[in-house]
Amino acid sequence: MKRILLFLFFIYSVNIVYAQRIPVVGIMEFESGGGVTPAELSNISRQVVSELSSWGTLNIVRGSEGTAYVVSVIVSRQGNLVVLEAKTTETGTQKVINESRETAASFRELNVISFCGKITEKVPLPNYLLGTWQATLNMPDGPVVCVMEFKSDRTVSVERYDTWEHKQNNALRYEGYGNGTYSYAGYMNRQITVNSQQIRIDAIISVNLKLEETLPEQTTVSRAGLSIAFNGDKSVFDIVNGIFPCGNNYDGQSVYPSAVLGFSRFTKIR
């Protein structure tokens, strides 16, 4: 019976991850609005397709066949500026869901990442942060635990947020709770440098929490620009450039390796 339950739980977890469809987005041939060469059109088109394809959250094709969304781009020189103007259309309804614009002094100075973010702003990218996650720090006097649910409406329900401090051989622990909001940029899939190492990240998140029954310094927790990396089946994520702070250790490495405690590795529990 136990094996059957474990198997069903595994199937349920897999379905949660893969139920989020990866949208098929068609990129039409870039058009000239004047003042640009065919080579410039081809080069900027190639950069945009390469960037979008690298995210892992979109299926990018050329043309409109079999797509859910289509992006049309006009490239021009207007005065001293290079201008990219785009329309993103829902294929089934032919409704324009987004219009965007990017300018620069030259093609070399165009912010391709910014432009790609704009043209896909209203395309429903999969959000692998949805669900309930738990982080645990094993301290000398017992675990310090965080349990948070990230919801589709960009709110956070904090079921538990332990805060802890160790001072003069005394440990204090509070089991907090609360709520908050978050943002999730799943298109920020790229390599970044952390402590001189190249790390591939899957998304950037920002989280703002209001907590009760915590240490005073943790009643508000706000973290912006946190880079996160998921494991292969999206059941674990690590914050690679920060933590959610949860306390202080004033008594040296014999208690804990650092002076500040924080949650940085989360496992999906439901």
MARDRENSE-547422 format. One line per 10 residues: number of its first residue (from 1); their letters; for each residue z, y, x of N, C-alpha, C, CB. Coordinates in pm, whole numbers. Each point is the difference from the previous one (the first is absolute). Glycine has a CB too. Layout:
BEGIN
NUM) A) Z,Y,X,Z,Y,X,Z,Y,X,Z,Y,X ~ ...
END
This chain:
BEGIN
1) MKRILLFLFF) 0,-121,84,0,121,-84,0,126,87,123,-126,-182 ~ -45,122,290,11,115,89,-135,29,65,242,-53,42 ~ -314,-55,-3,-132,18,61,-98,64,-98,43,-197,147 ~ -36,155,-273,-88,56,-103,26,149,-17,-8,-221,-116 ~ 136,260,112,34,141,-17,-49,83,118,199,-67,-134 ~ -183,12,256,-47,71,118,-152,17,-3,193,-91,131 ~ -264,-13,-175,-144,7,-9,-44,106,-101,-13,-243,63 ~ 80,246,-180,-34,98,-103,28,142,49,49,-169,-178 ~ 62,186,251,32,132,54,-106,45,98,244,-47,-30 ~ -293,-49,114,-106,33,96,-127,45,-71,98,-165,162
11) IYSVNIVYAQ) -137,90,-267,-121,35,-75,16,137,-64,-46,-243,-43 ~ 165,270,-13,27,130,-64,-13,113,101,154,-112,-165 ~ -98,91,286,-5,104,103,-142,27,44,227,-67,75 ~ -305,-41,-58,-140,18,40,-77,77,-106,11,-211,131 ~ 14,179,-258,-71,67,-109,30,149,-3,6,-211,-131 ~ 119,250,163,36,141,2,-85,74,103,235,-56,-72 ~ -251,-5,191,-75,65,106,-147,11,-35,164,-86,165 ~ -222,-26,-213,-144,-3,-17,-46,46,-139,-5,-183,165 ~ 100,209,-256,-39,52,-131,-53,142,11,171,-147,-108 ~ -133,217,214,-49,135,20,-143,-8,56,237,87,41
21) RIPVVGIMEF) -332,-47,-123,-139,-12,39,-39,106,103,-51,-95,-224 ~ -34,54,316,-54,94,98,-128,60,-59,100,-131,196 ~ -104,261,-223,-117,60,-65,-125,-8,87,155,155,-122 ~ -269,-177,59,-129,4,68,-56,141,-13,-43,-249,-45 ~ 22,314,157,-46,139,1,-136,6,71,239,87,-1 ~ -337,-30,-67,-133,16,57,-18,137,61,-89,-162,-166 ~ 35,166,287,-31,127,66,-152,19,-5,205,-16,153 ~ -249,115,-225,-142,29,-11,-50,65,130,22,26,-252 ~ -154,-29,271,-57,67,117,38,148,-1,-193,-165,3 ~ 243,213,109,37,141,8,-126,86,-14,199,-55,148
31) ESGGGVTPAE) -188,164,-222,-114,90,-22,20,131,77,-37,-102,-227 ~ -73,161,264,4,129,70,-9,114,-100,-106,-104,203 ~ 198,198,-187,-5,121,-81,-61,115,76,200,-77,-122 ~ -254,46,240,-65,103,82,68,19,134,-70,111,-208 ~ -13,-101,312,52,34,132,52,-115,83,55,212,-99 ~ -70,-337,54,47,-115,76,-116,-95,27,230,21,-102 ~ -221,-93,211,-106,-93,39,28,-139,-55,-42,134,208 ~ -61,-220,-217,22,-139,-41,100,-73,90,-231,-2,-91 ~ 227,31,220,94,-65,92,144,42,-30,-180,-7,176 ~ 201,135,-208,135,47,-35,48,-64,-129,-46,217,116
41) LSNISRQVVS) -44,-230,-214,36,-66,-126,40,-144,25,-156,149,-125 ~ 76,-219,205,27,-141,27,132,-18,74,-245,-44,8 ~ 272,133,87,122,-12,80,125,24,-83,-130,74,200 ~ 132,32,-282,120,28,-79,19,-105,-108,-26,245,46 ~ -84,-297,-101,10,-107,-99,63,-124,63,-201,90,-121 ~ 158,-123,241,54,-117,70,150,17,27,-226,-41,105 ~ 268,161,-68,142,25,25,84,-19,-126,-65,160,182 ~ 15,-109,-294,74,-10,-126,12,-146,-44,-82,229,-66 ~ -28,-303,72,4,-141,-40,93,-80,92,-236,19,-90 ~ 231,9,219,87,-70,95,146,26,-28,-180,15,171
51) ELSSWGTLNI) 213,112,-199,139,36,-29,49,-69,-127,-34,220,113 ~ -44,-211,-221,40,-62,-127,15,-152,13,-117,186,-122 ~ 26,-247,197,3,-146,16,121,-46,78,-248,-1,-9 ~ 301,89,96,114,-39,85,132,-7,-75,-119,103,189 ~ 123,-46,-310,127,8,-72,50,-136,-47,-63,227,-72 ~ -28,-315,35,41,-130,-53,43,4,-145,67,-58,226 ~ -81,173,-291,39,14,-141,-120,30,-89,224,80,74 ~ -343,-77,-16,-123,25,-74,-108,-97,48,62,243,-32 ~ -148,-281,-61,-119,-76,36,-116,98,-1,91,-220,-96 ~ -140,258,213,-102,104,12,-139,-63,11,167,154,110
61) VRGSEGTAYV) -259,-108,-195,-138,-46,4,-92,122,1,59,-216,-122 ~ -184,192,161,-101,105,-8,-72,-11,-135,-30,0,254 ~ 13,111,-322,-66,-2,-129,98,-20,-113,-203,-87,109 ~ 151,65,-229,85,-4,-119,11,-136,-66,-62,234,-34 ~ -15,-331,80,-2,-129,-68,134,-73,13,-245,-14,44 ~ 300,-30,-157,124,-76,-2,124,79,32,-135,-190,63 ~ 130,321,-76,113,85,37,80,45,-120,-129,76,197 ~ 253,-38,-173,83,62,-102,-6,152,12,151,-200,-1 ~ -176,249,124,-6,144,24,-113,27,98,249,26,-42 ~ -308,93,31,-109,40,88,30,140,53,-167,-143,-128
71) VSVIVSRQGN) 144,161,258,20,130,64,-134,55,45,232,-67,76 ~ -264,189,-121,-122,70,41,40,121,83,-125,-77,-207 ~ 56,97,320,38,107,93,-122,85,35,185,-144,94 ~ -165,275,-96,-101,95,46,56,70,124,-93,34,-237 ~ 12,-33,343,40,60,127,-91,120,27,85,-224,91 ~ -23,336,-54,-81,120,23,66,89,104,-86,-11,-235 ~ 6,105,284,55,108,81,-4,126,-85,-77,-106,220 ~ 192,170,-232,12,122,-78,61,107,89,24,-130,-218 ~ -109,220,267,48,98,96,37,-69,130,82,146,-185 ~ 42,-125,228,48,-62,124,75,-131,-24,14,228,97
81) LVVLEAKTTE) -23,-280,-218,78,-118,-34,-89,-120,-31,178,149,-88 ~ -126,-268,124,-54,-126,-50,81,-36,-123,-77,-78,232 ~ 8,45,-343,68,-23,-127,-36,-137,-55,0,247,-47 ~ 102,-323,9,-18,-127,-70,53,17,-142,21,-135,217 ~ -107,110,-315,39,8,-140,-25,-137,-64,-54,249,-11 ~ 152,-299,-61,-10,-137,-52,42,-7,-146,45,-88,229 ~ -106,-8,-298,41,-36,-136,30,-149,-2,-141,186,-103 ~ 253,-221,42,37,-140,-18,-11,-32,-148,155,3,202 ~ -237,-103,-235,-32,-32,-139,44,-141,-34,-195,156,9 ~ 255,-172,-126,32,-132,-51,-128,-63,-55,240,70,-56
91) TGTQKVINES) -278,-184,111,-131,-56,-30,-16,-36,-148,-9,-86,233 ~ 109,24,-292,-11,-47,-137,-19,110,-101,140,-188,66 ~ -72,301,-47,-5,110,-97,-88,116,45,228,-65,-72 ~ -268,63,199,-76,110,60,79,131,-1,-211,-112,-73 ~ 342,99,66,86,118,0,34,39,145,97,-66,-226 ~ -113,193,257,39,51,131,152,14,2,-222,124,29 ~ 287,-203,54,147,2,3,56,91,107,-4,-231,-86 ~ -84,275,178,52,84,108,-116,72,68,195,-157,34 ~ -173,284,-1,-93,77,82,77,54,119,-144,62,-201 ~ 85,-72,318,73,38,121,-91,71,99,154,-195,-33
101) RETAASFREL) -91,261,129,-74,84,94,74,2,134,-93,143,-189 ~ 19,-151,297,58,9,135,-90,89,83,105,-231,-18 ~ -47,324,94,-78,91,83,53,-1,143,-49,145,-201 ~ -39,-109,294,38,12,141,-104,85,71,117,-226,-3 ~ -83,271,122,-92,82,78,-114,-81,59,190,152,52 ~ -171,-285,-40,-104,-87,54,24,-142,-49,-26,147,205 ~ -73,-234,-187,18,-139,-39,113,-64,81,-243,-15,-61 ~ 256,52,186,104,-57,85,140,34,-52,-156,17,195 ~ 168,98,-260,131,45,-47,31,-43,-143,-22,191,153 ~ -69,-258,-220,26,-48,-136,114,-101,0,-240,39,-60
111) NVISFCGKIT) 330,-24,-35,113,-93,-15,-43,-112,-94,172,185,41 ~ -224,-294,16,-54,-110,-80,111,-68,-79,-182,-33,169 ~ 300,19,-109,112,-65,-70,39,80,-123,83,-96,217 ~ -75,228,-202,34,86,-113,-106,-11,-110,120,157,156 ~ -246,-157,-116,-109,-8,-98,6,-133,-75,-142,149,145 ~ 166,-258,-73,7,-131,-65,119,-8,-97,-109,-103,202 ~ 219,166,-164,115,4,-90,-32,76,-128,151,-12,197 ~ -228,120,-185,-34,80,-117,-94,-75,-94,30,206,138 ~ -132,-273,-85,-99,-62,-88,55,-123,-70,-179,86,150 ~ 287,-142,-99,60,-119,-64,132,32,-68,-111,-143,171
121) EKVPLPNYLL) 140,272,-187,131,42,-52,31,-63,-136,-26,214,124 ~ -74,-229,-210,25,-53,-134,-52,-143,-18,-12,233,-85 ~ -27,-295,194,-35,-142,-4,131,-79,11,-231,39,105 ~ 257,-133,-197,129,-70,0,12,-103,113,8,32,-247 ~ 41,15,362,21,-89,113,118,-93,-28,-93,174,158 ~ 91,-296,-105,115,-88,-18,124,57,68,-154,-197,-13 ~ 267,184,-52,128,49,53,88,-122,28,-18,221,-128 ~ 23,-263,253,74,-120,36,151,24,12,-203,-78,118 ~ 245,202,-144,143,30,2,67,-31,-133,-45,177,168 ~ -32,-200,-273,58,-26,-131,88,-125,3,-199,109,-109
131) GTWQATLNMP) 316,-100,43,91,-113,-6,137,36,54,-193,-153,23 ~ 278,54,-11,138,19,45,16,-57,140,85,-8,-238 ~ -28,89,326,11,-34,141,145,7,45,-233,86,41 ~ 268,-170,56,137,-2,51,0,7,152,74,-134,-199 ~ 17,216,250,25,6,145,147,-33,24,-183,175,34 ~ 211,-247,74,137,-42,31,29,21,147,-6,-169,-186 ~ 118,236,214,51,12,136,127,-84,10,-100,234,28 ~ 102,-327,64,117,-86,16,99,64,97,-140,-205,-47 ~ 246,263,-10,102,68,79,119,-93,25,-74,222,-96 ~ 162,-187,189,113,-89,33,88,-35,-119,-3,99,225
141) DGPVVCVMEF) 13,-8,-323,88,-25,-114,-78,-39,-125,164,162,96 ~ -292,-195,-80,-79,-42,-115,-130,77,-13,210,-62,-113 ~ -299,19,25,-132,63,-12,3,137,-67,-94,-227,-10 ~ 6,314,57,-27,129,-62,-138,-12,-64,146,132,170 ~ -155,-106,-301,-117,-40,-77,-64,119,-72,102,-227,-30 ~ -234,225,23,-75,96,-80,-96,-78,-89,19,181,178 ~ -20,-149,-310,-94,-61,-95,-65,113,-79,136,-216,-17 ~ -269,227,29,-72,107,-68,-123,-55,-70,83,167,169 ~ -109,-115,-289,-122,-36,-72,-95,120,-1,127,-166,-144 ~ -248,144,196,-105,102,-2,-90,-26,-121,8,26,255
151) KSDRTVSVER) -17,73,-345,-71,-18,-126,-137,66,3,220,-11,-118 ~ -305,-28,22,-136,51,-3,-9,148,-34,-72,-227,-66 ~ 177,283,4,-2,143,-34,55,86,114,27,-62,-241 ~ -17,2,360,45,68,122,148,39,-5,-232,85,30 ~ 310,-160,-105,145,18,3,65,-118,70,-8,135,-213 ~ 131,-115,257,76,-103,69,131,-22,-73,-106,60,223 ~ 138,-186,-250,130,-37,-54,80,-64,112,-93,-32,-235 ~ 204,93,271,82,-49,111,114,-83,-58,-59,200,146 ~ 45,-331,-141,104,-87,-54,124,-2,90,-180,-140,-107 ~ 157,151,237,112,-3,94,-42,70,128,87,-216,-100
161) YDTWEHKQNN) 1,300,149,-24,68,126,134,12,72,-201,129,-93 ~ 234,-230,171,127,-1,73,-2,106,109,30,-245,-49 ~ 83,314,64,19,86,117,126,-46,71,-116,196,-111 ~ 119,-177,243,102,-65,83,27,86,123,-72,-230,-80 ~ 194,236,122,30,63,127,116,-72,69,-83,221,-88 ~ 82,-215,221,102,-65,81,59,105,92,-116,-225,-11 ~ 250,247,-4,67,103,78,140,-48,35,-136,183,-111 ~ 166,-182,241,133,-39,48,42,-135,-57,62,242,20 ~ -153,-337,-7,23,-139,-42,16,-18,-151,107,-35,219 ~ -138,138,-295,5,-12,-146,-142,11,-56,233,98,-5
171) ALRYEGYGNG) -264,-185,-91,-130,2,-64,14,42,-145,-82,-179,154 ~ -3,272,-196,-6,42,-140,-135,-38,-58,160,191,45 ~ -157,-242,-168,-124,-39,-65,1,48,-145,-21,-202,152 ~ -94,256,-196,-16,43,-139,-128,-62,-54,124,218,43 ~ -118,-270,-164,-118,-57,-65,-60,104,-94,95,-236,17 ~ -194,309,34,-61,107,-77,-114,-49,-89,62,155,182 ~ -112,-63,-261,-112,-28,-90,-62,135,-37,108,-215,-92 ~ -225,212,26,-61,126,-39,-145,-16,-40,156,115,152 ~ -233,-9,-131,-141,-1,-37,-74,101,86,54,-70,-237 ~ -186,75,218,-77,93,79,-148,-6,-30,170,-19,175
181) TYSYAGYMNR) -248,76,-85,-145,1,-12,-61,-37,134,9,177,-182 ~ -138,-213,179,-67,-32,126,-149,30,-11,171,-179,49 ~ -235,193,64,-146,7,8,-47,-113,90,-1,251,-37 ~ -122,-297,13,-54,-115,74,-145,28,32,161,-161,-113 ~ -193,173,241,-138,22,45,-51,-129,64,42,249,37 ~ -100,-335,-122,-48,-129,49,-128,9,79,109,-101,-192 ~ -171,219,192,-123,16,77,28,29,147,-112,81,-207 ~ 238,-55,242,33,34,139,19,-127,83,108,214,-77 ~ -212,-296,78,2,-127,72,-66,22,135,-8,-135,-217 ~ 90,142,321,-54,32,132,100,-33,110,-139,183,-103
191) QITVNSQQIR) 99,-164,226,92,-21,112,68,131,34,-143,-187,88 ~ 273,179,-61,75,116,47,77,-41,125,20,96,-236 ~ 25,2,310,78,-25,121,147,22,-29,-194,69,145 ~ 276,-172,-124,145,8,-17,65,-53,126,-17,-27,-252 ~ 96,112,318,66,-39,127,-100,-60,99,213,-40,-126 ~ -327,110,140,-107,-36,95,-71,-130,-36,129,118,174 ~ -108,-169,-294,-68,-121,-44,-94,32,-116,195,-139,74 ~ -310,70,-77,-95,14,-110,38,-97,-112,-182,72,160 ~ 207,-17,-279,41,-81,-115,-93,29,-117,242,-1,78 ~ -289,-106,-142,-84,14,-118,88,17,-122,-183,-138,106
201) IDAIISVNLK) 165,247,-181,79,22,-121,-89,-15,-124,155,155,126 ~ -91,-179,-240,-73,-22,-124,7,118,-96,45,-240,29 ~ 57,323,-16,17,111,-94,100,99,56,-54,-151,-195 ~ 55,269,135,102,101,29,71,32,-131,-133,98,196 ~ 266,-99,-193,77,27,-120,97,115,25,-21,-240,-70 ~ 57,306,-38,109,99,1,93,-36,-115,-148,184,102 ~ 279,-178,-77,99,-43,-99,111,104,-9,-53,-244,44 ~ 89,279,-168,112,92,-25,97,-67,-96,-147,204,38 ~ 272,-224,8,99,-71,-80,121,88,-29,-76,-215,102 ~ 131,201,-222,128,58,-39,97,-115,-23,-111,206,-105
211) LEETLPEQTT) 219,-209,182,89,-115,-2,141,40,-38,-141,-108,175 ~ 212,12,-231,142,17,-34,82,-109,68,-60,105,-222 ~ 190,-78,237,94,-96,60,-40,-38,142,48,-87,-227 ~ -95,186,304,-34,-23,139,86,89,90,-236,-63,-65 ~ 223,46,196,57,98,91,-63,136,-28,40,-179,176 ~ 31,289,-155,-50,132,-39,-137,34,56,234,71,-12 ~ -263,-110,137,-128,37,61,-119,-79,-55,128,60,204 ~ -100,-162,-286,-110,-79,-57,-17,19,-151,39,-165,182 ~ 22,268,-239,-21,22,-144,-144,42,-30,242,65,-22 ~ -307,-7,121,-143,31,-9,-69,-58,121,45,212,-130
221) VSRAGLSIAF) -146,-294,106,-79,-57,109,-146,38,-23,163,-194,30 ~ -218,272,61,-140,42,-9,-71,-34,130,60,187,-161 ~ -165,-265,150,-77,-38,118,-149,16,-31,181,-162,74 ~ -250,241,8,-143,24,-20,-79,-57,117,51,208,-134 ~ -172,-254,106,-89,-46,106,44,-127,67,-57,232,34 ~ 120,-323,-108,39,-128,58,-120,-94,4,236,30,-86 ~ -267,-80,203,-110,-94,16,53,-142,-17,-122,158,156 ~ 56,-236,-243,48,-135,-27,-109,-103,30,156,90,-175 ~ -112,-207,219,-91,-111,28,47,-122,-78,-52,91,231 ~ -40,-150,-308,30,-121,-76,-32,-124,82,-46,122,-214
231) NGDKSVFDIV) 110,-233,179,-43,-128,55,-123,-49,-79,238,-57,74 ~ -288,-62,-39,-126,-47,-56,-3,-13,-150,-30,-116,209 ~ 138,66,-271,-1,-20,-146,73,111,-74,-10,-244,40 ~ 35,355,29,62,119,-61,139,-29,-57,-228,84,-55 ~ 300,-176,118,136,-33,-46,108,66,86,-88,-217,-85 ~ 49,278,195,93,71,89,-70,126,49,115,-217,72 ~ -40,327,-64,-55,116,68,104,59,95,-150,47,-196 ~ 100,11,305,82,66,100,-36,148,5,18,-213,133 ~ 83,298,-125,-21,141,30,-7,11,152,122,81,-213 ~ -235,-37,265,-20,-5,145,37,130,69,-180,-164,-38
241) NGIFPCGNNY) 205,269,-38,30,129,63,121,69,-60,-241,23,48 ~ 333,-100,-102,119,61,-58,87,-100,-74,-126,212,-20 ~ 226,-161,-52,94,-84,-75,42,72,-127,81,-107,214 ~ -21,32,-306,80,57,-107,145,-4,48,-165,-74,-186 ~ 224,189,220,134,0,61,107,-50,-96,-72,189,145 ~ 168,-261,-90,107,-53,-86,137,3,65,-170,-145,-104 ~ 186,218,214,135,9,55,2,28,149,71,-153,-176 ~ 51,150,230,20,34,140,96,-98,67,-42,241,-54 ~ 16,-262,181,87,-83,83,52,87,114,-128,-214,-60 ~ 258,240,58,59,89,99,64,-74,117,38,162,-183
251) DGQSVYPSAV) -50,-294,184,81,-78,94,-80,-86,98,171,-2,-174 ~ -295,39,201,-73,-62,109,-76,-127,-35,169,97,141 ~ -240,-148,-40,-92,-111,-20,69,-133,-32,-153,116,152 ~ 280,-124,-128,70,-124,-37,2,-21,-151,141,22,206 ~ -156,89,-281,-4,-8,-146,-143,-8,-50,213,130,-12 ~ -300,-43,68,-140,6,-45,-80,67,111,66,11,-248 ~ -193,-49,267,-76,53,115,-21,150,1,-111,-215,3 ~ 112,280,-120,-24,144,-3,110,73,-77,-246,-43,15 ~ 247,176,-1,103,80,-66,-29,22,-147,42,111,217 ~ -170,-122,-255,-40,22,-140,-55,-129,-57,-51,242,47
261) LGFSRFTKIR) 96,-278,-168,-50,-119,-68,-112,41,-95,225,-113,19 ~ -323,23,-34,-106,28,-95,-75,-125,-41,-22,225,99 ~ -32,-221,-220,-80,-111,-51,-146,22,41,159,-34,-197 ~ -221,-67,257,-138,16,42,-88,-121,-30,83,149,176 ~ -23,-266,-204,-78,-119,-35,39,-44,-140,-17,-71,244 ~ -82,61,-332,24,-35,-140,-78,-125,-38,39,243,-56 ~ 27,-329,-22,-61,-123,-49,-9,7,-151,89,-131,196 ~ -204,90,-250,-20,5,-144,80,-113,-67,-230,101,31 ~ 312,-65,-130,82,-99,-67,-45,-24,-144,189,66,146 ~ -268,24,-203,-60,-22,-132,-104,109,-31,215,-111,-79
END
